[in-house]
Amino acid sequence: MSFAAILSASRPTADSPAGLRASLHFAGQTLVEYQARQAVQAGADRILILVSVITPAVSQAVDRLSADGIAVALVRDMVSMVRDAPRDSDVLLVADGAVVAQAHFANIGGIDGNALLVADDSRASAPLERIDAGQRWAGLARISPDLLFGTLDMIGDWDLALTLVRAAVQGGARRITVSQDDLLEGRVALVETQQQADLVAQAVTAAGASAARARGGIEHYALARLARRISPPLMRTQVPAAQVRIAAMALGAIALVPIELLWTATGFCLLLLALLLAETADRLDELSLRTPPTGWTAFVTPGFALVGIALAGGNAIATYLALLLAMILLADRWRRTGAARVWMIVTPGTALILLLLGGLLGALATGYDVAMVAVIASVGAILLRRPD
C-alpha cells in the first residue's frame, strides 16, 4: 500500500542561523532531496516538505525532485497540511536533519499502522529526541491517518513532527529499535552542521560501495570496481554525475582522432578511460539515489567505443563485430541477458581489451578474429543458456 512522506525542513544549522539543515549538502544534493529519494524508494507516492520559510535552496530542491518525476509539495502551515495530506493512507514522518539507512526506510515503509524507529538511550544516541526514560526517536515514524488528523485538529503552533511522535508514543505505537552499531557507524544520525553531514555521507557512500548495478564482461570485473573506488571521493567534492558523463562522451569522441591517425593503441586506451568515466557517472547517480539513465545518454560513450572498433579494423569483420557488440550492449544495459553469467557477456570494454592485446602483440587482425568468436559465443549463451 502506498503512502505519503512528510519531511521536516525548518530547523537552522549550527553553522549559521540563516541556513537550514534540510539545505546541507549531502551525497551530491541537499539533505532534503536525499530524504525524499529515500522515501520514494521505500514506497512513498508523494512528498510533503514542511517548511517555515521557503528558501531558494529548498525551492531549487523541489524543482529538481519534480524534474525527476517525484510528486512533491511545500507545506507552510497546518491549513495546507490538512488540505494536502492523504486521508486514506499512512504517512512516513522524517525528522529534520535525520540521516537513516535505506534498510530502515524500507522496514518502516512496509508496516501498517503507527510505528516508531527508536534507539536505546546512550552516549551515541544523545543528539536524538528523547521519548521516554529509556529510548530516543531515531528520526522515522509511520503515522496513521487517524493519528495525523487528530493531531492536526489540536496542534496550534506546536512542532508537528515532535507532537506526532509524542502522540504515537502515548498511543502505544510499535517500536523498532536500531542497533548501537547503526548509531556508531553513521547509518542512523542527526546532522546539524556541514561537517557532520560530510562525515555521515562518507559512511553512507562507503556502506553502499558494493551495491552497483550489474554489468557484464570487463565492465563488471574492472571498470565497475574502479568506479566504486573513484565515485565516493568525487561525491565528497560535489562533482555532479552529469559533468562526469559529459566528460566521458567528450573523451570518447576525442579517442576517435588517434584511431583515424592509426594510433590504434592510444585510441583504445582513451576509449577504455571514457567507459570508466561513464561507469563512474552511473555510480554517482546510484550513490545519490538517482536512477542511472537508460535512454540515449547511456549509449553515447559505448557507442563511440563501437565506432572506434569499426574504424580501427576498417573492414567488414570489424563492422559486423561492432554491430554484434551493439546488440549485446542493449541486452546488458536493459538486463535482458537471460541466464548468461557475467563472464559470458562480451561487452565493448571486453572487446577493446582483446583488440588492444592483439595490437600490442602485432596481431590486430587476429585480435578481431578472437573478439568475433567471443561475441558469437556470448550471443549464443544469452539466447540458449537456461537458468540453473
SEKE-915281 format. One line per 8 residues: number of its first residue (from 1); their letters; for each residue x, y, z of C-alpha. Coordinates in steps of 0.001 Angstrom, whole numbers, plus 524288, in hexadecimal, padded with zeros to 5 digits. Example, Ala and Ser with C-alpha at 12.3 -4.5 7.8 and 13.67 -1.06 7.14 Angstrom:
! SEKE-915281
1	AS	8300C:7EE6C:81E78 | 83566:7FBDC:81BE4
! end
This chain:
! SEKE-915281
1	MSFAAILS	80000:80000:80000 | 8057A:80D42:7FC26 | 80743:8184C:805CC | 80B94:8266E:80657 | 817B1:82BBF:80CFC | 818B4:837F2:81551 | 8266B:83DA2:815F5 | 82956:847CD:82049
9	ASRPTADS	831B3:852DA:81AD2 | 83114:85E56:82420 | 83C15:85D5E:82E03 | 84868:86599:82C56 | 855FD:85FFB:82B8F | 85FFA:861B9:83638 | 868C7:86808:82BFD | 85FDD:873A1:82989
17	PAGLRASL	8525E:877B1:82E73 | 84EFA:87B6E:8207A | 851B5:86DD3:81B2F | 848CC:86212:81C17 | 84C8A:85410:81F3A | 8444C:85000:8139F | 84D37:857EC:80AAB | 859E6:851AC:80F36
25	HFAGQTLV	8614B:84B59:8040E | 86024:83C96:804DB | 863AA:8321F:7FAE5 | 863E4:83B53:7EF51 | 8576B:842AD:7F2CD | 850A1:84940:7FE26 | 84D29:840F8:809E5 | 83E85:84296:807CE
33	EYQARQAV	83FF8:83D9B:7F9D6 | 84719:8319E:7FEB6 | 83C6C:82F20:808CF | 83204:8309C:7FE53 | 838A8:826C2:7F569 | 83A02:81D51:800C8 | 82B78:81E82:80398 | 82807:81C30:7F555
41	QAGADRIL	83094:8100C:7F4E4 | 82984:80B3C:8010B | 81C51:80CBC:7FA3E | 817CA:81AC5:7FC47 | 80F98:82008:7F11C | 81027:82E54:7F522 | 81901:836F7:7FD3C | 81495:841FD:80626
49	ILVSVITP	81F88:84AE8:80ACF | 81BC3:85233:81723 | 8229A:85F7B:81740 | 8218A:86BF9:81F1C | 8275E:8742B:8142E | 829DC:870E3:805E5 | 83849:87332:8033E | 83E78:87312:7F5A4
57	AVSQAVDR	8459D:86653:7F8F0 | 83900:85F7E:7FCDE | 831E5:864C0:7F0EE | 83CAF:85FD8:7E7E7 | 83C6B:85296:7EE9E | 82DD2:8519D:7EBD6 | 83043:85508:7DD98 | 83A84:84A4B:7DC50
65	LSADGIAV	831D5:84033:7E2C5 | 82679:843F5:7DA05 | 82F35:842FB:7CE0A | 83212:834EF:7D1F5 | 82391:831C5:7D245 | 821C7:8323D:7E110 | 814FD:8383B:7E5BF | 81928:84255:7EFC7
73	ALVRDMVS	812A2:84DEB:7F668 | 816A4:8582A:80051 | 80E2C:859AA:80C75 | 80F68:86612:81493 | 80406:864FA:81E12 | 7FA52:85B80:823E6 | 7EF94:85FBC:81A84 | 7F7DD:85B65:80F08
81	MVRDAPRD	7FB54:84ED0:81610 | 7ECF6:84BA0:8184A | 7EA66:84E32:809E4 | 7F5F7:846A9:80447 | 7F7BF:83B37:80D98 | 7F14B:82E63:8095E | 7E559:82A35:81117 | 7E54F:81C17:80C95
89	SDVLLVAD	7F370:817F6:80EC2 | 7FE58:818E3:818B8 | 8094A:822D5:8184B | 817CB:820DA:81A62 | 81D22:82B8B:8232E | 82B85:82F24:821FA | 8324C:83796:82C16 | 8392F:84436:82891
97	GAVVAQAH	84761:84104:825AC | 845AD:83250:8272B | 84E40:82909:81F6C | 84923:81B1F:8203B | 84DB2:80F45:8188A | 844E9:80B03:80D5A | 8426C:7FDE4:813E2 | 83B60:804DC:81EFF
105	FANIGGID	83371:80CEF:81557 | 82F2D:8005B:80EA2 | 82BF4:7F9FF:81BB2 | 8239B:80539:820B4 | 81DA1:806EE:8132C | 818DB:7F8DC:8134C | 81185:7F9EB:8203E | 80324:7FD2B:82171
113	GNALLVAD	7FEE8:805B6:82CAF | 8069F:80DF8:83637 | 814F6:80A83:837DF | 8212D:8115C:83C9F | 82F79:80F34:839C2 | 8363C:810B5:846DD | 843A7:80F67:84D18 | 8470B:80B93:85AEA
121	DSRASAPL	84BD1:816D3:86331 | 85AAC:8179C:862C0 | 8659C:8210A:86008 | 864BD:81DC0:8518E | 8562A:82113:85112 | 85760:82DB5:858E9 | 8548D:836BD:84D2B | 84777:82FF4:84AD0
129	ERIDAGQR	83A8A:83461:850B1 | 83728:82D8C:85D72 | 829BD:82704:85DDA | 82A7A:82095:86B47 | 83438:81CE5:875C7 | 83A7F:81227:86DDC | 83958:81553:85F5C | 83A9A:82026:85558
137	WAGLARIS	83428:8225A:84830 | 83D51:81E4C:83D13 | 8373B:8273A:832CF | 82CEB:81EC5:82C0C | 81EB6:81C5C:82F74 | 81306:8161C:828D1 | 806BD:81DBA:82C11 | 7F8B7:81974:8295A
145	PDLLFGTL	7EEBE:8230B:823AF | 7E6DC:82308:83059 | 7F29F:826F4:8385F | 7F71F:83108:82E72 | 7EA3A:83842:82CFD | 7E6F1:836D3:83B50 | 7F3B0:83DA2:83E5D | 7F1C9:84815:833F0
153	DMIGDWDL	7E49F:84BB3:83A03 | 7EB03:84F7D:846D5 | 7F8F6:852E4:8436A | 7F869:861AE:8432B | 80646:8670D:84251 | 80D24:85ADC:8475F | 817BE:8539F:84019 | 81075:84A11:8374B
161	ALTLVRAA	81AD2:83F75:836AA | 81D6E:83EC2:84531 | 80F01:83FC9:8486E | 80BF5:83463:83F6B | 816E4:82C60:84562 | 81228:82EFE:85338 | 80444:82BB4:84F39 | 8091A:81F01:84932
169	VQGGARRI	8107D:81BB2:855AD | 80471:81E4A:85DEF | 7FC5C:815FD:854A2 | 8054B:80A40:85664 | 80B42:80A7D:848CD | 813BE:7FF05:84507 | 82228:801B0:84768 | 82D50:7FCFE:83EDC
177	TVSQDDLL	83A69:7FE6F:845A6 | 846B6:80125:83DF0 | 85393:7FB3E:84245 | 85E5E:80309:848A0 | 866E6:7FF79:83CFC | 85DA5:8070A:83425 | 85FA5:81306:83C9B | 86E4A:8118B:83DE8
185	EGRVALVE	87080:80F03:82F5F | 867D8:81A04:82A65 | 85C89:811FA:824F0 | 85387:81964:82E33 | 85763:82767:83145 | 85264:83528:8335F | 85AB8:83F2F:82C48 | 85B1E:84D70:8303F
193	TQQQADLV	86742:8524B:82932 | 86D62:8507A:81BDF | 87902:849AA:82210 | 86FFB:83F9F:8284A | 868C2:83DEB:81B61 | 875A6:83B76:81445 | 879E2:83137:81E2A | 86CDC:82A1B:81DDC
201	AQAVTAAG	86C5C:82AC1:80EFE | 879C3:82488:80E92 | 874E0:81963:8171B | 86885:817CB:80F08 | 86F97:8177D:801EE | 879DA:80E21:8072C | 86F33:804F4:80C12 | 868B3:80525:7FEB2
209	ASAARARG	87535:802EB:7F714 | 871A0:7F4FC:7F34F | 863C8:7F7DD:7EEC1 | 866FD:7FB6E:7E0BF | 85EA0:7F71A:7D564 | 862FE:7EAA2:7CEB6 | 86ADA:7EB9D:7C237 | 870EB:7E13C:7B9C4
217	GIEHYALA	87ED2:7DE9C:7B5AD | 88A18:7E7B4:7B8D7 | 88058:7F23F:7BCEC | 87CB3:7E988:7C860 | 889F6:7E40F:7CBED | 89233:7F063:7CA74 | 88B57:7FCFC:7C69D | 88024:7FC11:7D069
225	RLARRISP	88988:7F8C5:7DB6E | 8921F:80463:7D81D | 885F8:80CF7:7D74E | 88207:808C1:7E503 | 88F27:80DA9:7E9F7 | 88EDC:81A58:7E249 | 880CF:81EA0:7E47A | 8808D:820F2:7F358
233	PLMRTQVP	88BD0:82AE7:7F2F2 | 88572:8319B:7E74D | 8788E:83253:7EE89 | 87F02:83839:7FA87 | 884CB:842D3:7F1D0 | 87717:8453A:7EC3D | 87A3F:8414A:7DE41 | 86D21:83F3A:7D73F
241	AAQVRIAA	86AB3:8327D:7D01B | 86654:83A25:7C421 | 873A2:8409D:7C2D5 | 87AAA:83398:7C3C8 | 87180:82DD2:7B992 | 873F5:83944:7B052 | 882A6:8379B:7B24A | 88136:82935:7AEB6
249	MALGAIAL	87A08:82CBA:7A232 | 88425:8370B:79E8A | 88F72:82DC2:7A118 | 888D3:82335:798F4 | 887CF:82CA1:78D85 | 895E9:8310C:78F2B | 89A80:822DB:78F26 | 8960C:8215C:78115
257	VPIELLWT	8A06F:82B12:77C8F | 8AC73:822BC:77FBA | 8A572:816E0:77A1E | 8A3B7:81E42:76D4A | 8B23C:821B8:76DEA | 8B553:8132C:76F8C | 8B973:814CC:77DCC | 8B06E:8099D:780F8
265	ATGFCLLL	8B5A9:80610:78E74 | 8B498:8142C:79310 | 8A6C3:81524:78E1B | 8A2B7:80866:794A5 | 8A89C:80CC7:7A1A5 | 8A10E:81999:7A0E5 | 89493:81229:79DE6 | 896AD:8097C:7A9D1
273	LALLLAET	898AD:815AE:7B216 | 88C27:81B6A:7AC85 | 884C9:80F02:7B028 | 88A5D:81003:7BDF1 | 8856C:81E00:7BF1A | 877FB:819A7:7BA5B | 877A9:80EF3:7C4C4 | 87BCA:818FF:7CEEF
281	ADRLDELS	870AD:82209:7CAEF | 86701:816E0:7CC81 | 86CB1:813D9:7D9DB | 86B59:8220F:7DE1E | 85D00:8216D:7DA39 | 85B22:81507:7E236 | 861AE:81AB8:7EE43 | 858A5:8267C:7EDB0
289	LRTPPTGW	84CCC:81D69:7EC19 | 84A60:821B5:7DE2A | 847C2:817CC:7D372 | 852DA:8173F:7C981 | 84E0F:81A86:7BBCA | 84947:80FA5:7B309 | 8462C:81840:7A753 | 84F13:81D57:79CBF
297	TAFVTPGF	8587E:823E7:7A631 | 85C13:81689:7ABA0 | 860AE:8120D:79E2D | 86874:81DCB:7994D | 87581:81A0D:79F70 | 874D6:80B6A:79C4B | 86FEA:80F80:78EDC | 87CA3:816D8:78C90
305	ALVGIALA	883C3:80A86:790C5 | 87C6D:802B5:78664 | 87F75:80CF0:77C09 | 88DC3:80C5C:77FEE | 88DD6:7FD89:77EBE | 887F7:7FE64:7711E | 89159:8092F:76CC3 | 89D75:8025B:771DF
313	GGNAIATY	89A64:7F5E7:76A53 | 89646:7FCB2:75DEA | 88FD5:7F08D:75851 | 88316:7E918:75860 | 8872B:7E064:763C9 | 8896C:7EC56:76C54 | 87C25:7F1F0:76898 | 87525:7E52B:76B63
321	LALLLAMI	87C3E:7E445:7786C | 877B1:7F1EE:77C17 | 869A3:7EEB5:77864 | 8697C:7E239:7805E | 86F6F:7E97A:78BEB | 864AB:7F3AB:78AA3 | 85A72:7E8F7:78C1D | 86128:7E37E:7983A
329	LLADRWRR	862B1:7F13D:79DB5 | 853F8:7F385:79CCB | 8511E:7E662:7A323 | 85AE8:7E8FA:7AE13 | 85600:7F6C4:7B10D | 847C3:7F2AF:7B0B1 | 84A48:7E650:7B8BB | 84606:7DD0F:7AE0A
337	TGAARVWM	851A3:7D3F1:7AE3A | 8497F:7C88C:7B315 | 850F4:7BE76:7BB09 | 85E43:7C1F0:7B561 | 86884:7C3CF:7BFE8 | 87031:7D06B:7C0FC | 87C87:7CAA2:7BAFF | 874D1:7C5C6:7AF4F
345	IVTPGTAL	870B3:7D379:7AB34 | 87A4C:7D9C3:7A1BD | 878B0:7E870:7A2ED | 87F34:7F39D:79B68 | 8893C:7F4BB:7A656 | 88C5F:7E643:7A55B | 88E0E:7E734:796AA | 896F8:7F30F:7982F
353	ILLLLGGL	89FC1:7EB66:7A175 | 8A0A5:7E00C:797D8 | 8A3A1:7E92D:78C81 | 8AD66:7F101:7947A | 8B4BA:7E48C:79801 | 8B489:7E049:789CA | 8B9AE:7ED83:78570 | 8C4A8:7ED89:78F7D
361	LGALATGY	8C8B1:7DFF6:78AD3 | 8C8A6:7E47C:77CAF | 8BD0A:7DBEA:77948 | 8B16E:7E535:778C8 | 8AAA1:7DD21:76E53 | 8AB9C:7D122:77705 | 8A621:7D95E:7821D | 89A1B:7DC5E:779D5
369	DVAMVAVI	8986D:7CDF2:776D0 | 89941:7CA40:7852A | 88FDC:7D524:788EC | 88626:7D0D3:77E79 | 88660:7C2BB:78352 | 8848A:7C771:7914E | 87900:7D010:78D79 | 87265:7C4FE:785FC
377	ASVGAILL	87408:7BC22:791D3 | 86E8B:7C6E1:79A8B | 86274:7C867:7920A | 860A5:7B9BE:7927D | 8618B:7B9AC:7A155 | 8576F:7C48E:7A265 | 84E01:7BDB7:7993D | 84FDB:7AF84:79CF9
385	RRPD	85441:7AE7E:7AB18 | 84979:7AA30:7B44E | 84870:7AE11:7C281 | 84F0C:7A4E4:7CC28
! end
